[in-house]
Amino acid sequence: MLEVIIARKALRIAAGDSRIVLRDVAFNLKDGEVGALLGPSGCGKTTLLRIIAGLDRDFEGVVRLPSPHKIGMVFQEPRLLPWRTVAQNLLLAGATPGPGLDDILSALGLTEHLDHFPGELSLGLARRVAIARAFAVKPDLLLLDEPFVSLDAALALRLRAELLTLVEARKTMTLLVTHDVEEAIALADRIIILSPHPGRMVTDKTIDTPRLAMTPERAAKVKAEIDTLIAGAAG
């Protein structure tokens, strides 16, 4: 289980003062569960993901993960080494050649791009490589920071489906940051909503309908409920 308890997280601003980014955020995720973090820009979603990943330890609170564990992370930018091929980027991240990696590459449509350099890839393909890299290390926890941002709607929808295929197959505990309510509903078992800054817990909503059984009518009803919660937090 992932257990997150953030009492307070502050950042030093240019003027020298402290600015509180997160306060009183607490939730947990079980093995195989997918959570989505929703909230307005500047509410601390990315900061929270960095804390969970262990990239930011300057906070009041605690993050508990099983020990030992592996974390796979997908940042907003693909962050591939431009002088390395796709295959080399995956191997440098700790990917192990074999059927497991082959399945990931096939699911993401990357098999024919292993010898390409990042500069030869479209943004959509680069994001696929970043997702493959995160899955290839066989993570116990997968963290995704708006992995489909800046993509056109059709491509984002296709990548979302490919990601969901991998998540369902591997039952990886996953936490996703997104601004897109529909994306959160399509991917998550639970939706955690943060208020405008400083980010506080507004709600931790369980999606009762399984992802693969979600109908358009049910999704629309859930979206209306979440939109109401977000509007109330903003007000």
Secondary structure as UniProt FT lines:
FT   STRAND          2..12
FT   TURN            14..15
FT   STRAND          18..29
FT   TURN            31..32
FT   STRAND          34..38
FT   TURN            41..42
FT   HELIX           45..53
FT   STRAND          60..64
FT   STRAND          71..74
FT   TURN            82..83
FT   HELIX           86..92
FT   TURN            93..94
FT   HELIX           99..107
FT   TURN            108..109
FT   HELIX           111..113
FT   TURN            114..115
FT   HELIX           118..120
FT   HELIX           123..136
FT   STRAND          141..145
FT   TURN            147..150
FT   HELIX           153..170
FT   STRAND          173..177
FT   HELIX           181..187
FT   STRAND          190..194
FT   STRAND          201..206
FT   HELIX           211..213
FT   HELIX           216..234
//
